[in-house]
Amino acid sequence: MSAPDKFHPIVDQSESWRALSDCLRRIHEGPWSFIQLRGTTLSDAAIDDDDVDLLGTRESVEALVGAAFEWAKLGLCHFRIRARKENKTELILYSSDGRHCVLFDLWISLPQIDRGRQVLEYKDSQKVLGPDEGSIRRLNLEAEVCVYVQHLVAKRKSFQSTSVQGRLVSYRDACHVGGLARMENLLNELLERELVFEEADRWTLDRLQELLGGSLDQRKRVSVFRRLGALLIVPPRKLCLLSIMGCDGAGKSTLADRLLGSMPRIRRVFTGKHLYRKSLLYKLAVIFIRPLTFQSRERFDELLAPLIYLRASVGLLVKWIRWRGQLTLIDRSLVDFLYLDRKTDAPHFSRSQWLMRFFGHRIPTVHCVASYDQVHKRKDEMTRAGHDVYDGDMFRCFSSRRPTDYLCFNNNQELDEAQKALARIIETL
């Protein structure tokens, strides 16, 4: 079946659902190449269903994430990126009303072979690809079954799961049709025993290595220093702080206030600049140093950007400890404090941007994007060129760093619609 046949214009679905479906069509036709590792081949059925596992190169992952940013700016969807490690990016596309979503696990290397000791990469899989059906391809049946059995072992999946049972039955039936008797018998035995016994684990591993020509790579160990460094910035597991940011006029503050009034889960909205402006040292600097510089408050903050960022990082940590168990919206992100000349045609990050690698808890962040016409109407402070540069810089910063939890939210809608859509998405965080 060709890719377009998988996407039917269903009349009774909402406009936002159809726009999300259009994003899936674009994924099938995009300038990237992925291998879908399991499940029903990507189609409209993926909307509000299980996650879709895709294996690709780093270039393909970056291209797809970049395309999602363009779709969000067009208002086709909102999207979220979650990533803790370099080898995996979780991409979630939300419909514009926040009612529907599609979840993708984008793998650069799949560490689920031989109980996690070996990894499968896109380059290793070229010998066992099935028919070419566009940008999303599949492994041949035998290789896909072997990878799935190895996945069950590595993830210690329960055979009580209906999805596990359903996929094993589907694979067994496909092997029967394809004449793969040895694989069919193996799957029957797995279903009977309801576990992956040692012989099945060893045979699928050996068979996969044979199909790939022995090209599997050993899993790389993460250095102790990188692990210790991550502890300084890793976001908390439980959502208690949520940053909401955007260029001047993107509507973030108004949207945050509306969320506070409509969601009991949200306890307060906190102004991000108070993370440093309420400190005694900053107040003394404003009294005694700022007059000597002949600078406005905003320009003075930019001159002290590295120190302000560090002070705000400490302030954010204190707030996290103090407000655990509650949900607080922080108006602005720590990243904003290292962004300079934001009201010019050429805003840019400070040379001290490297501080973000070591300091500042990376709490989940909502990036409100809006067209320049909307921004100009709400607050006439940013230039057209500066608006585009700001949004692009923030997207690249948040989408490329690890760990990250970044939601790009199109805020071109009317306030009531935007508030309801974002509230639905926050409830899933």
Contacts in CASP RR format, 6 or more apart in sequence:
PFRMAT RR
TARGET T0000
AUTHOR 0000-0000-0000
METHOD contacts of the structure
MODEL  1
MSAPDKFHPIVDQSESWRALSDCLRRIHEGPWSFIQLRGTTLSDAAIDDD
DVDLLGTRESVEALVGAAFEWAKLGLCHFRIRARKENKTELILYSSDGRH
CVLFDLWISLPQIDRGRQVLEYKDSQKVLGPDEGSIRRLNLEAEVCVYVQ
HLVAKRKSFQSTSVQGRLVSYRDACHVGGLARMENLLNELLERELVFEEA
DRWTLDRLQELLGGSLDQRKRVSVFRRLGALLIVPPRKLCLLSIMGCDGA
GKSTLADRLLGSMPRIRRVFTGKHLYRKSLLYKLAVIFIRPLTFQSRERF
DELLAPLIYLRASVGLLVKWIRWRGQLTLIDRSLVDFLYLDRKTDAPHFS
RSQWLMRFFGHRIPTVHCVASYDQVHKRKDEMTRAGHDVYDGDMFRCFSS
RRPTDYLCFNNNQELDEAQKALARIIETL
2 133 0 8 1.000
3 25 0 8 1.000
3 28 0 8 1.000
3 29 0 8 1.000
3 133 0 8 1.000
3 134 0 8 1.000
3 136 0 8 1.000
4 25 0 8 1.000
4 28 0 8 1.000
6 28 0 8 1.000
6 41 0 8 1.000
6 42 0 8 1.000
6 43 0 8 1.000
6 44 0 8 1.000
7 21 0 8 1.000
7 22 0 8 1.000
7 24 0 8 1.000
7 25 0 8 1.000
7 28 0 8 1.000
7 43 0 8 1.000
7 44 0 8 1.000
8 44 0 8 1.000
9 18 0 8 1.000
10 17 0 8 1.000
10 18 0 8 1.000
10 44 0 8 1.000
13 21 0 8 1.000
14 95 0 8 1.000
14 97 0 8 1.000
14 99 0 8 1.000
16 95 0 8 1.000
16 96 0 8 1.000
16 97 0 8 1.000
16 98 0 8 1.000
16 99 0 8 1.000
16 100 0 8 1.000
17 47 0 8 1.000
17 95 0 8 1.000
17 99 0 8 1.000
17 100 0 8 1.000
19 75 0 8 1.000
19 76 0 8 1.000
19 77 0 8 1.000
19 95 0 8 1.000
19 96 0 8 1.000
20 47 0 8 1.000
20 76 0 8 1.000
20 77 0 8 1.000
20 93 0 8 1.000
20 94 0 8 1.000
20 95 0 8 1.000
20 96 0 8 1.000
20 100 0 8 1.000
20 101 0 8 1.000
20 102 0 8 1.000
21 44 0 8 1.000
21 47 0 8 1.000
22 76 0 8 1.000
23 68 0 8 1.000
23 71 0 8 1.000
23 76 0 8 1.000
23 77 0 8 1.000
23 93 0 8 1.000
23 102 0 8 1.000
24 42 0 8 1.000
24 43 0 8 1.000
24 44 0 8 1.000
24 46 0 8 1.000
24 47 0 8 1.000
24 93 0 8 1.000
24 102 0 8 1.000
26 67 0 8 1.000
26 71 0 8 1.000
27 42 0 8 1.000
27 64 0 8 1.000
27 135 0 8 1.000
27 136 0 8 1.000
28 42 0 8 1.000
28 134 0 8 1.000
28 135 0 8 1.000
28 136 0 8 1.000
29 134 0 8 1.000
29 135 0 8 1.000
30 63 0 8 1.000
30 67 0 8 1.000
30 135 0 8 1.000
31 63 0 8 1.000
31 135 0 8 1.000
32 56 0 8 1.000
32 59 0 8 1.000
32 60 0 8 1.000
32 63 0 8 1.000
32 64 0 8 1.000
32 135 0 8 1.000
33 56 0 8 1.000
33 57 0 8 1.000
33 60 0 8 1.000
33 122 0 8 1.000
33 135 0 8 1.000
33 137 0 8 1.000
34 54 0 8 1.000
34 55 0 8 1.000
34 56 0 8 1.000
34 60 0 8 1.000
34 64 0 8 1.000
34 106 0 8 1.000
34 122 0 8 1.000
34 135 0 8 1.000
34 136 0 8 1.000
34 137 0 8 1.000
35 54 0 8 1.000
35 55 0 8 1.000
35 56 0 8 1.000
35 122 0 8 1.000
35 125 0 8 1.000
35 129 0 8 1.000
35 136 0 8 1.000
35 137 0 8 1.000
35 138 0 8 1.000
35 139 0 8 1.000
36 42 0 8 1.000
36 52 0 8 1.000
36 53 0 8 1.000
36 54 0 8 1.000
36 136 0 8 1.000
36 137 0 8 1.000
36 138 0 8 1.000
37 53 0 8 1.000
37 54 0 8 1.000
37 55 0 8 1.000
37 107 0 8 1.000
37 110 0 8 1.000
37 139 0 8 1.000
37 144 0 8 1.000
37 147 0 8 1.000
37 148 0 8 1.000
37 151 0 8 1.000
38 53 0 8 1.000
38 144 0 8 1.000
38 147 0 8 1.000
38 148 0 8 1.000
38 151 0 8 1.000
38 167 0 8 1.000
39 50 0 8 1.000
39 52 0 8 1.000
39 167 0 8 1.000
39 170 0 8 1.000
40 46 0 8 1.000
41 133 0 8 1.000
41 136 0 8 1.000
41 138 0 8 1.000
42 52 0 8 1.000
42 136 0 8 1.000
46 52 0 8 1.000
46 102 0 8 1.000
47 100 0 8 1.000
47 101 0 8 1.000
47 102 0 8 1.000
48 100 0 8 1.000
48 101 0 8 1.000
48 102 0 8 1.000
49 102 0 8 1.000
50 103 0 8 1.000
50 163 0 8 1.000
51 103 0 8 1.000
51 104 0 8 1.000
51 105 0 8 1.000
52 102 0 8 1.000
52 103 0 8 1.000
52 104 0 8 1.000
52 105 0 8 1.000
53 104 0 8 1.000
53 105 0 8 1.000
53 107 0 8 1.000
54 104 0 8 1.000
54 105 0 8 1.000
54 106 0 8 1.000
54 107 0 8 1.000
54 136 0 8 1.000
55 107 0 8 1.000
55 108 0 8 1.000
55 110 0 8 1.000
55 120 0 8 1.000
55 121 0 8 1.000
55 122 0 8 1.000
55 125 0 8 1.000
56 106 0 8 1.000
56 107 0 8 1.000
56 108 0 8 1.000
56 122 0 8 1.000
57 108 0 8 1.000
57 122 0 8 1.000
57 123 0 8 1.000
58 108 0 8 1.000
60 122 0 8 1.000
61 89 0 8 1.000
61 106 0 8 1.000
61 108 0 8 1.000
62 400 0 8 1.000
64 91 0 8 1.000
64 106 0 8 1.000
65 81 0 8 1.000
65 89 0 8 1.000
65 91 0 8 1.000
65 106 0 8 1.000
65 399 0 8 1.000
66 395 0 8 1.000
66 399 0 8 1.000
68 77 0 8 1.000
68 79 0 8 1.000
68 91 0 8 1.000
68 93 0 8 1.000
68 408 0 8 1.000
69 79 0 8 1.000
69 392 0 8 1.000
69 395 0 8 1.000
69 399 0 8 1.000
69 408 0 8 1.000
71 77 0 8 1.000
71 79 0 8 1.000
71 93 0 8 1.000
72 78 0 8 1.000
72 79 0 8 1.000
72 369 0 8 1.000
72 408 0 8 1.000
72 409 0 8 1.000
72 410 0 8 1.000
73 369 0 8 1.000
73 371 0 8 1.000
73 391 0 8 1.000
73 410 0 8 1.000
75 96 0 8 1.000
75 410 0 8 1.000
75 412 0 8 1.000
76 96 0 8 1.000
77 93 0 8 1.000
77 94 0 8 1.000
77 95 0 8 1.000
77 96 0 8 1.000
77 410 0 8 1.000
78 93 0 8 1.000
78 94 0 8 1.000
78 95 0 8 1.000
78 96 0 8 1.000
78 98 0 8 1.000
78 407 0 8 1.000
78 408 0 8 1.000
78 409 0 8 1.000
78 410 0 8 1.000
78 421 0 8 1.000
78 425 0 8 1.000
79 91 0 8 1.000
79 92 0 8 1.000
79 93 0 8 1.000
79 94 0 8 1.000
79 407 0 8 1.000
79 408 0 8 1.000
80 90 0 8 1.000
80 91 0 8 1.000
80 92 0 8 1.000
80 94 0 8 1.000
80 405 0 8 1.000
80 406 0 8 1.000
80 407 0 8 1.000
80 408 0 8 1.000
80 425 0 8 1.000
81 89 0 8 1.000
81 90 0 8 1.000
81 91 0 8 1.000
81 92 0 8 1.000
81 398 0 8 1.000
81 399 0 8 1.000
81 404 0 8 1.000
81 405 0 8 1.000
81 406 0 8 1.000
81 408 0 8 1.000
82 89 0 8 1.000
82 90 0 8 1.000
82 92 0 8 1.000
82 404 0 8 1.000
82 405 0 8 1.000
82 406 0 8 1.000
83 89 0 8 1.000
83 90 0 8 1.000
83 402 0 8 1.000
83 403 0 8 1.000
83 404 0 8 1.000
84 234 0 8 1.000
84 402 0 8 1.000
84 403 0 8 1.000
85 222 0 8 1.000
85 402 0 8 1.000
86 108 0 8 1.000
86 402 0 8 1.000
87 107 0 8 1.000
87 108 0 8 1.000
87 109 0 8 1.000
87 110 0 8 1.000
87 111 0 8 1.000
87 119 0 8 1.000
88 105 0 8 1.000
88 106 0 8 1.000
88 107 0 8 1.000
88 108 0 8 1.000
89 105 0 8 1.000
89 106 0 8 1.000
89 108 0 8 1.000
90 103 0 8 1.000
90 104 0 8 1.000
90 105 0 8 1.000
90 106 0 8 1.000
91 103 0 8 1.000
91 104 0 8 1.000
91 106 0 8 1.000
92 101 0 8 1.000
92 102 0 8 1.000
92 103 0 8 1.000
92 104 0 8 1.000
93 101 0 8 1.000
93 102 0 8 1.000
93 104 0 8 1.000
94 100 0 8 1.000
94 101 0 8 1.000
94 421 0 8 1.000
94 425 0 8 1.000
95 101 0 8 1.000
96 410 0 8 1.000
96 413 0 8 1.000
96 421 0 8 1.000
97 417 0 8 1.000
97 420 0 8 1.000
97 421 0 8 1.000
97 424 0 8 1.000
98 421 0 8 1.000
98 422 0 8 1.000
98 424 0 8 1.000
98 425 0 8 1.000
99 424 0 8 1.000
101 428 0 8 1.000
108 121 0 8 1.000
108 122 0 8 1.000
109 119 0 8 1.000
109 120 0 8 1.000
109 121 0 8 1.000
109 217 0 8 1.000
110 119 0 8 1.000
110 120 0 8 1.000
110 121 0 8 1.000
110 147 0 8 1.000
111 118 0 8 1.000
111 119 0 8 1.000
111 154 0 8 1.000
111 219 0 8 1.000
112 120 0 8 1.000
112 147 0 8 1.000
112 150 0 8 1.000
112 151 0 8 1.000
112 154 0 8 1.000
112 155 0 8 1.000
113 119 0 8 1.000
113 120 0 8 1.000
113 147 0 8 1.000
113 150 0 8 1.000
113 154 0 8 1.000
113 205 0 8 1.000
113 208 0 8 1.000
113 216 0 8 1.000
114 150 0 8 1.000
114 205 0 8 1.000
114 216 0 8 1.000
115 153 0 8 1.000
115 154 0 8 1.000
115 201 0 8 1.000
116 154 0 8 1.000
116 219 0 8 1.000
117 218 0 8 1.000
117 219 0 8 1.000
118 216 0 8 1.000
118 217 0 8 1.000
118 218 0 8 1.000
118 219 0 8 1.000
119 216 0 8 1.000
119 217 0 8 1.000
119 218 0 8 1.000
119 219 0 8 1.000
119 220 0 8 1.000
120 147 0 8 1.000
120 216 0 8 1.000
121 217 0 8 1.000
123 215 0 8 1.000
124 212 0 8 1.000
124 215 0 8 1.000
124 216 0 8 1.000
124 217 0 8 1.000
125 139 0 8 1.000
125 143 0 8 1.000
125 212 0 8 1.000
127 211 0 8 1.000
127 212 0 8 1.000
127 213 0 8 1.000
127 215 0 8 1.000
128 139 0 8 1.000
128 140 0 8 1.000
128 142 0 8 1.000
128 143 0 8 1.000
128 211 0 8 1.000
128 212 0 8 1.000
129 137 0 8 1.000
129 138 0 8 1.000
129 139 0 8 1.000
129 140 0 8 1.000
130 137 0 8 1.000
130 138 0 8 1.000
130 139 0 8 1.000
130 140 0 8 1.000
131 137 0 8 1.000
138 144 0 8 1.000
139 147 0 8 1.000
140 211 0 8 1.000
141 171 0 8 1.000
141 174 0 8 1.000
141 175 0 8 1.000
141 178 0 8 1.000
141 180 0 8 1.000
141 183 0 8 1.000
142 175 0 8 1.000
142 180 0 8 1.000
142 183 0 8 1.000
142 207 0 8 1.000
142 211 0 8 1.000
143 208 0 8 1.000
143 211 0 8 1.000
143 212 0 8 1.000
144 171 0 8 1.000
145 171 0 8 1.000
145 175 0 8 1.000
145 183 0 8 1.000
145 187 0 8 1.000
145 204 0 8 1.000
146 204 0 8 1.000
146 205 0 8 1.000
146 207 0 8 1.000
146 208 0 8 1.000
146 211 0 8 1.000
147 208 0 8 1.000
148 167 0 8 1.000
148 171 0 8 1.000
149 190 0 8 1.000
149 196 0 8 1.000
149 200 0 8 1.000
149 201 0 8 1.000
149 204 0 8 1.000
150 201 0 8 1.000
150 204 0 8 1.000
150 205 0 8 1.000
150 208 0 8 1.000
151 157 0 8 1.000
152 164 0 8 1.000
152 196 0 8 1.000
153 196 0 8 1.000
153 201 0 8 1.000
157 164 0 8 1.000
158 164 0 8 1.000
159 165 0 8 1.000
159 190 0 8 1.000
159 194 0 8 1.000
159 195 0 8 1.000
160 194 0 8 1.000
165 191 0 8 1.000
168 187 0 8 1.000
168 190 0 8 1.000
168 191 0 8 1.000
169 191 0 8 1.000
171 183 0 8 1.000
171 187 0 8 1.000
172 184 0 8 1.000
172 187 0 8 1.000
172 188 0 8 1.000
172 191 0 8 1.000
175 181 0 8 1.000
175 183 0 8 1.000
175 184 0 8 1.000
175 187 0 8 1.000
176 184 0 8 1.000
186 200 0 8 1.000
186 203 0 8 1.000
186 204 0 8 1.000
189 197 0 8 1.000
189 200 0 8 1.000
190 196 0 8 1.000
190 197 0 8 1.000
190 200 0 8 1.000
208 216 0 8 1.000
209 216 0 8 1.000
229 358 0 8 1.000
230 403 0 8 1.000
232 358 0 8 1.000
232 359 0 8 1.000
232 360 0 8 1.000
233 357 0 8 1.000
233 358 0 8 1.000
233 359 0 8 1.000
233 360 0 8 1.000
233 361 0 8 1.000
233 362 0 8 1.000
233 403 0 8 1.000
234 361 0 8 1.000
234 362 0 8 1.000
234 403 0 8 1.000
235 361 0 8 1.000
235 362 0 8 1.000
235 363 0 8 1.000
235 364 0 8 1.000
235 403 0 8 1.000
235 405 0 8 1.000
236 320 0 8 1.000
236 324 0 8 1.000
236 361 0 8 1.000
236 363 0 8 1.000
238 324 0 8 1.000
238 325 0 8 1.000
239 327 0 8 1.000
239 364 0 8 1.000
239 429 0 8 1.000
240 320 0 8 1.000
240 323 0 8 1.000
240 324 0 8 1.000
240 325 0 8 1.000
240 326 0 8 1.000
240 327 0 8 1.000
240 328 0 8 1.000
241 316 0 8 1.000
241 319 0 8 1.000
241 320 0 8 1.000
241 323 0 8 1.000
241 327 0 8 1.000
241 328 0 8 1.000
241 330 0 8 1.000
241 361 0 8 1.000
241 363 0 8 1.000
241 364 0 8 1.000
242 327 0 8 1.000
242 328 0 8 1.000
242 329 0 8 1.000
242 330 0 8 1.000
242 363 0 8 1.000
242 364 0 8 1.000
242 365 0 8 1.000
242 366 0 8 1.000
242 426 0 8 1.000
242 429 0 8 1.000
243 329 0 8 1.000
243 330 0 8 1.000
243 332 0 8 1.000
243 333 0 8 1.000
243 334 0 8 1.000
243 363 0 8 1.000
243 364 0 8 1.000
243 365 0 8 1.000
243 366 0 8 1.000
244 252 0 8 1.000
244 255 0 8 1.000
244 256 0 8 1.000
244 329 0 8 1.000
244 330 0 8 1.000
244 331 0 8 1.000
244 332 0 8 1.000
244 365 0 8 1.000
244 366 0 8 1.000
244 368 0 8 1.000
245 252 0 8 1.000
245 331 0 8 1.000
245 332 0 8 1.000
245 333 0 8 1.000
245 335 0 8 1.000
245 336 0 8 1.000
245 365 0 8 1.000
245 366 0 8 1.000
245 367 0 8 1.000
245 368 0 8 1.000
245 394 0 8 1.000
246 252 0 8 1.000
246 367 0 8 1.000
246 368 0 8 1.000
246 369 0 8 1.000
246 390 0 8 1.000
246 391 0 8 1.000
246 394 0 8 1.000
247 342 0 8 1.000
247 375 0 8 1.000
247 382 0 8 1.000
247 386 0 8 1.000
247 387 0 8 1.000
247 390 0 8 1.000
247 391 0 8 1.000
248 342 0 8 1.000
248 343 0 8 1.000
248 375 0 8 1.000
248 379 0 8 1.000
248 381 0 8 1.000
248 382 0 8 1.000
249 370 0 8 1.000
249 374 0 8 1.000
249 375 0 8 1.000
249 378 0 8 1.000
249 379 0 8 1.000
249 381 0 8 1.000
249 382 0 8 1.000
250 368 0 8 1.000
250 369 0 8 1.000
250 370 0 8 1.000
250 375 0 8 1.000
250 378 0 8 1.000
250 411 0 8 1.000
251 368 0 8 1.000
251 370 0 8 1.000
251 378 0 8 1.000
251 411 0 8 1.000
252 331 0 8 1.000
252 332 0 8 1.000
252 366 0 8 1.000
252 368 0 8 1.000
252 411 0 8 1.000
253 331 0 8 1.000
254 415 0 8 1.000
255 368 0 8 1.000
255 411 0 8 1.000
255 415 0 8 1.000
255 418 0 8 1.000
255 419 0 8 1.000
255 422 0 8 1.000
256 269 0 8 1.000
256 329 0 8 1.000
256 331 0 8 1.000
257 269 0 8 1.000
258 415 0 8 1.000
258 419 0 8 1.000
259 266 0 8 1.000
259 269 0 8 1.000
259 329 0 8 1.000
259 419 0 8 1.000
259 422 0 8 1.000
259 423 0 8 1.000
259 426 0 8 1.000
260 266 0 8 1.000
260 268 0 8 1.000
260 269 0 8 1.000
260 329 0 8 1.000
262 419 0 8 1.000
262 423 0 8 1.000
263 423 0 8 1.000
263 426 0 8 1.000
265 327 0 8 1.000
265 426 0 8 1.000
265 427 0 8 1.000
266 327 0 8 1.000
266 328 0 8 1.000
266 329 0 8 1.000
266 426 0 8 1.000
267 323 0 8 1.000
267 326 0 8 1.000
267 327 0 8 1.000
267 328 0 8 1.000
268 323 0 8 1.000
268 326 0 8 1.000
268 328 0 8 1.000
268 329 0 8 1.000
269 328 0 8 1.000
269 329 0 8 1.000
269 331 0 8 1.000
270 319 0 8 1.000
270 328 0 8 1.000
270 329 0 8 1.000
270 330 0 8 1.000
270 331 0 8 1.000
271 331 0 8 1.000
271 332 0 8 1.000
272 312 0 8 1.000
272 330 0 8 1.000
272 331 0 8 1.000
272 332 0 8 1.000
273 332 0 8 1.000
275 311 0 8 1.000
275 312 0 8 1.000
275 315 0 8 1.000
275 316 0 8 1.000
275 319 0 8 1.000
275 330 0 8 1.000
275 334 0 8 1.000
276 282 0 8 1.000
276 308 0 8 1.000
276 311 0 8 1.000
276 312 0 8 1.000
276 315 0 8 1.000
276 337 0 8 1.000
277 283 0 8 1.000
279 311 0 8 1.000
281 311 0 8 1.000
282 308 0 8 1.000
282 311 0 8 1.000
285 304 0 8 1.000
286 297 0 8 1.000
286 300 0 8 1.000
290 297 0 8 1.000
290 300 0 8 1.000
293 300 0 8 1.000
293 303 0 8 1.000
295 303 0 8 1.000
301 308 0 8 1.000
301 337 0 8 1.000
302 340 0 8 1.000
302 341 0 8 1.000
302 350 0 8 1.000
305 337 0 8 1.000
305 338 0 8 1.000
305 340 0 8 1.000
305 350 0 8 1.000
305 352 0 8 1.000
306 338 0 8 1.000
306 350 0 8 1.000
306 352 0 8 1.000
306 355 0 8 1.000
308 337 0 8 1.000
309 334 0 8 1.000
309 337 0 8 1.000
309 338 0 8 1.000
309 352 0 8 1.000
309 355 0 8 1.000
309 356 0 8 1.000
309 359 0 8 1.000
310 355 0 8 1.000
310 359 0 8 1.000
312 334 0 8 1.000
312 337 0 8 1.000
313 334 0 8 1.000
313 359 0 8 1.000
313 360 0 8 1.000
313 361 0 8 1.000
316 330 0 8 1.000
316 334 0 8 1.000
316 360 0 8 1.000
316 361 0 8 1.000
316 363 0 8 1.000
317 360 0 8 1.000
317 361 0 8 1.000
319 328 0 8 1.000
319 330 0 8 1.000
320 361 0 8 1.000
320 363 0 8 1.000
330 363 0 8 1.000
333 365 0 8 1.000
334 356 0 8 1.000
334 360 0 8 1.000
335 356 0 8 1.000
335 365 0 8 1.000
335 394 0 8 1.000
335 397 0 8 1.000
335 398 0 8 1.000
338 349 0 8 1.000
338 350 0 8 1.000
338 352 0 8 1.000
338 353 0 8 1.000
338 355 0 8 1.000
338 356 0 8 1.000
339 347 0 8 1.000
339 348 0 8 1.000
339 349 0 8 1.000
339 350 0 8 1.000
339 390 0 8 1.000
339 393 0 8 1.000
339 394 0 8 1.000
340 347 0 8 1.000
340 348 0 8 1.000
340 349 0 8 1.000
340 350 0 8 1.000
341 347 0 8 1.000
341 348 0 8 1.000
342 382 0 8 1.000
342 386 0 8 1.000
342 390 0 8 1.000
343 381 0 8 1.000
343 382 0 8 1.000
343 383 0 8 1.000
343 386 0 8 1.000
344 383 0 8 1.000
344 386 0 8 1.000
345 383 0 8 1.000
345 385 0 8 1.000
345 386 0 8 1.000
345 389 0 8 1.000
346 385 0 8 1.000
346 386 0 8 1.000
346 389 0 8 1.000
347 386 0 8 1.000
347 389 0 8 1.000
347 390 0 8 1.000
347 393 0 8 1.000
348 389 0 8 1.000
348 393 0 8 1.000
349 393 0 8 1.000
349 397 0 8 1.000
356 397 0 8 1.000
356 401 0 8 1.000
357 401 0 8 1.000
362 401 0 8 1.000
362 403 0 8 1.000
362 404 0 8 1.000
362 405 0 8 1.000
363 405 0 8 1.000
364 405 0 8 1.000
364 406 0 8 1.000
364 407 0 8 1.000
364 429 0 8 1.000
365 398 0 8 1.000
365 405 0 8 1.000
365 406 0 8 1.000
365 407 0 8 1.000
366 407 0 8 1.000
366 409 0 8 1.000
366 422 0 8 1.000
367 391 0 8 1.000
367 394 0 8 1.000
367 395 0 8 1.000
367 398 0 8 1.000
367 406 0 8 1.000
367 407 0 8 1.000
367 408 0 8 1.000
367 409 0 8 1.000
368 409 0 8 1.000
368 411 0 8 1.000
369 391 0 8 1.000
369 408 0 8 1.000
369 409 0 8 1.000
369 410 0 8 1.000
369 411 0 8 1.000
370 378 0 8 1.000
370 410 0 8 1.000
370 411 0 8 1.000
370 412 0 8 1.000
371 412 0 8 1.000
372 384 0 8 1.000
372 387 0 8 1.000
372 388 0 8 1.000
374 411 0 8 1.000
374 412 0 8 1.000
375 382 0 8 1.000
375 387 0 8 1.000
376 382 0 8 1.000
376 384 0 8 1.000
382 390 0 8 1.000
395 408 0 8 1.000
398 404 0 8 1.000
398 406 0 8 1.000
399 406 0 8 1.000
407 425 0 8 1.000
407 429 0 8 1.000
409 418 0 8 1.000
409 421 0 8 1.000
409 422 0 8 1.000
409 425 0 8 1.000
411 418 0 8 1.000
413 421 0 8 1.000
END
